[in-house]
């Protein structure tokens, strides 16, 4: 059987639309707190922005270049683009239907958006003063007489489009909505129990005449442009840091991909914008509400409405680290885990902080992909360098949409004397690794932390990730080799414990899957549980189909894109795929193989995607201690038992909620409970 036929492969782009639809379901779900629903809706809008900037833009480039080759799912670029745009339009319509419902619910809770015509006299006076003092100085109208003089407008920024006439002459103008100010303006009210808001663009519309006193204003509408962010990088540039800075400038000038406008936008303004931006009608999105729903994130964070949000999460102390002050003594004693956000990220921070001041520590090496703005880990690395430690940091400059932050980080770390590595050609460094070298008994002892997620103390509060700490010498040898490899010698290495992409990670996964087939042939149980963000790689999918046909029972927990079809007769009837979309973003990558009863369990920085297996430095590492294995397996089983936030993939690739009349089990809520967490230890 040829498993590479298109009928066996679900389009990754269309699969992503389904995923964002599952996020939207959380915004629609009335069992979620109201402001959390608003937050989920903002997330769907932000997700879609990135998807359009990268995936849709890449597809449009193929169409414009005349590419006609079919993709793995059997779509030609033109076919897929048409299908994708149709699905996106449907998704946007659903978003705004949800927005209308949210507005009604917010009003019931005393949070409302007021129309200009409904303002009280007191509110009008307030807005007039606010406009004069705070908004007016930031506005600069640009007048346009013809399409070919259209200015370069910023990506994802709001603009007012104005159609003007003077002496029978028609012209157009645009005004950028200042992003230095909050988009929502709170109005004074007479009722302390209610809060009223207005969007800043509505305020600017009201006072537009101040700019156009010599003209007749015929129409005013809001619009927003989304530009291509899929810009090529010159990997061979002499100075990759300068190339990345130039890349960011080029990205600001990316070609327009999408035009968002208000539903009842003036037709002449609409046509003028489409012509100026060289966009088709299918690239225009007319929305039944405010353009750009990401402002709802600000609404979701309003103070004084704690009852409309999830109860604040206070992570449990990482119980593997209870009872000791010396983190090195703890790690040296045995391997330890921390499961975020259910457990505190503090041990990771503590390891770097103690290393920075410990006189026995001589060197710290770490990979950085994304960090928080005020990262305590970065502060500790700087302190370590100032204390004379040898600090080596690999910063991935090509981390999409974090490039600017990482460029600044490189410069800052260099300034304090850290040795900073970056810019490997044709690969990104996505591995999460930290190594502290310490002099003990006249020899170097290495302390290792490996993780499924970034060294970001903020995302560790909302992303599920698992990190492992070890002082085993064979892990130390491997991670030393890894950091030597990151110096630029991208050659194959013999690893003791870990597998590393792009060298042997794919081969290791295939070997592990095929071993389960072997176990079935020997009359034993074949079982795989794999948890990841996305399953896209056709080679891995082929191996999973073969394993299913051989009788291996396979459970896949895939948050986002899944190109495999599960539950199909004579193909994948032994494969179940579920997706969890809940309070936390499921980010951990966990791989369980029954291995005839001698369980093998791995954690990784990699998903099953070609980019992770072929074009990134990724690390797969084993969990060896039996109690730690059991703990992770218990967590997987709880996730697989979810009947509240889990959606099960159907044979046609669609998803349906997992429902049970017997019990309501929400995995993330169960894992939050301290007594349950304690039980796993």
Order of alpha helices (4+ residues) and beta strands (2+ residues): alpha-alpha-alpha-alpha-beta-alpha-beta-beta-beta-beta-beta-alpha-beta-alpha-beta-alpha-beta-alpha-alpha-beta-alpha-beta-alpha-beta-alpha-beta-beta-beta-beta-beta-alpha-beta-alpha-beta-alpha-beta-beta-beta-beta-beta-alpha-beta-alpha-beta-beta-alpha-alpha
